[in-house]
Amino acid sequence: CTQVDLDPLTQTGLTDKLERIGKPVDDEHTEGVSWNEMVKGGFINAVQQPPQSQEEGGCDQDCREVPHSEAYATMPRGISMGLLSQIEPRFLNGALQIVETLHRAGFEALFAGGMVRDLLLGRPVSDIDVTTSAPPEIIERLFDHTIPVGKQFGVVIVIIDSVNYEVATFRKEFDYQDGRHPGRVEFTSAKEDSLRRDFTINALMLDPRHEEVIDFVGGRRDLENRIIRTVGDAEDRFREDKLRLMRAIRFACELDFQIEDQTKRALRAQACEIRQVSQERIRDELLKTLVSPRGGLGLEMLMEAGLLHRILPEVAAMAGVEQ
């Protein structure tokens, strides 16, 4: 993925550097500024294109890592052509504008998360997240309308044509302390960003400029096999964020997937810790599960996992009662 060495940022750093290379500072900031001009002007010191192959490493067996050359492989026949045409233009156009602006500034930018999963499954997409090598300070300078909702974690909302897009810097997360949120983050690469995510089917990325799916964790294989599997060690993923206990069941019900055995065992083992999550977030996941196509089965799965009597004890007490 793109590696960028940035000069120290100041309040007027971007403006100064654009003026240095003789480019007007307008509303688009970097509109028309070429890669070579950005390097020549000192805005960035070096940029590498996303590699086509890379020495494997940095992940244990449990990560189910896909070799880098395969991770950037073109999508299977029948999927690549017209993939983005499934997205309504009012959502897609702004997201593409964000990606192009970041690329013109010399940064890698990809679509990420659940929208890639839903595209490959042919499900409706109305929410597009962008992940990038650009740090949040640069994101704020490149776009006119932003909201620093989680800037300390590398997350900025970019607003284009009244549509909100979450733009997040590639990151690793450390020191989870409350069962939900990391204590600190480290900005990193697309590969490392993928490895921090919850389930393999949610860790897929998409390069919209070439319609290429990027898969470091075997997410496409799990989509084909209709499997919910954590990225890496299931115990670690659930220990980091207890809401994932509910999300595993919700995705299984929404998508009609099966939860993989190791993931299921870890879910049961940590079900007793679900109350570390706020009631509001538990409620949201529960409602999504109940209104899914398999809502009834969702209740059974919550009971089997040991979650139901902790979040809805009065409902769990009715198990086996004839109506």
C-alpha angles and dihedrals in degrees: 000000000000116000115199131185108204129199113236108281122237131178091268098025097114093045092050093051095048090050089049091062093044098253122140115244104232136154092286092050097197100031107142095005107134126217092249091049092051090052093044092048093052098243088123128014100206139356128192123198118240104280122245091209135014138177109266120240147101097083134080126231093268091066090068087216119200115218111261095244089055092044089063093044120136115260119266120276112280094030107064101060112081095353093141091047087079089072121083110250092234089064099033101049096061092046091052090049090055092049093048093047092051092047092050088054090054101259133123114245129181140169110249148182131016096354091066090050092049093047091055090047092048092243124145116273121205102149122061122188122194124206120195148171089237114106117236093255090060092046090055091050095047096054131051100216117045138147118206094218094158104001092151087061094042097259122134129168113226115199119207122170090347092304119120119223123187108224114189132182116236105265149171119218129220143177103027105196110166101040091257116049135048119242092219141359136211121210110235144139136317090254094054091044090056092050093057094059127104109242131016093239089057095047096070120116131199130209100211093191091067101016092240124152114221113207122176098163109043095263095145091054091051090048090054091047093043093236133152106212130162121240105254120333112011094209091055095047093052093042090056096051120015093194087073087074089068095037093057091059093041093054091046090055097041095047099031090239131147123241111239115245099247090046090049093051092050090047092055092045093055100035090105089068097058092104089072085078119083117260090239093059092045089050092051093052092044093053092048089052095048095049093046121105089263100040094138091053087048090063090051091049091049089051093047092049093052094245102108099067088050097051102026107018093164090058093044089053090062094062109128094011112132115231 
